[in-house]
């Protein structure tokens, strides 16, 4: 571990390489023990990570996973859109479990607020698209797209505003939202939803850019938790079936106001196979029995929406592109053990000119890898599978997940 930490350096980002749900939470949990500050940079409550606190499972959407470690300073950057009742509930749940995150939580005054009406617009736009095109984007319904739309249109509301009177702001939104979307804003309901956050978070809203710069000057270390993933990126993902923010390493730095040259490492997280929630292309998808088998073995159900995830095989061209865009220095390949029972493992190595996948079948290992922590103890075929990914992408598989538990990880 010490060797890995040394190679990561003081400012490390963890970024999903596929369509999200790669299992970023576990590597973040493992690493955040060793970092002073943990930060989220983009997205909102569309993200979901399962956290086990005192034996109880909680699904967190906004707080960085590293917040569980009581020594960490927790930063929520300007790139986020925040649904405040969700954030307050997460803080409360942690407090109940004996973890007081509030005194060490710093929220950017530039982050934007997701109102209840953003959620209503999200649902209405999905419905409209379904009628118009036969299918929606398959959003999480958390108001993410509409909140970022308001931000880009310069009609959004920043966290800074929470320190003042929200009624005039809501009245302005009401007129605009009715005119543009035909959605009614219930100002009283909105105010009631905001009131606890106004009380609880008022002192926690700061200039996080300065805070992070000060930390860096003091020689502190920062772990940046990416949300969603490369193929859901607004610019580089499978548009229009993407989320509405920049989910790459560059987006993460932008969402925190950290200069690109400051980043010392970027861990790409990819499952040993592949999944996707929502609509959009998925060249290596298995829709039949094989997909069902992967879903069952991998427990592939969305943590935010509970939707069954679409399952399929690894795509080397997608991983290569993610390496290009994000500048990955290390891989964390997750859920290797889900493939334990496969006799052969198809991998897409290229996309042919007709748009079809070119496959290579790698031998399976047909034996349990659950809990293995030493690369050399893996069956030969599993070692070869990982080496194949390394060779094809030019990035070392420094961390490999072999089960859901915290300790079930190979650290090379
Ligand atoms: P939105 O971010 O709710 O607008 O959803 C846009 C697309 O991104 C949908 O296909 C969602 O399923 C997907 N998505 C958003 N957040 C996540 C995530 O954290 N994991 C996996 N998929 C996500």
Boltz pocket constraint, residues with backbone or C-beta under 6 A from the ligand:
constraints:
  - pocket:
      binder: B
      contacts: [[A, 19], [A, 20], [A, 21], [A, 46], [A, 47], [A, 48], [A, 137], [A, 138], [A, 139], [A, 140], [A, 141], [A, 142], [A, 143], [A, 144], [A, 145], [A, 227], [A, 228], [A, 232], [A, 241], [A, 242], [A, 243], [A, 244], [A, 277], [A, 278], [A, 279]]
      max_distance: 6.0
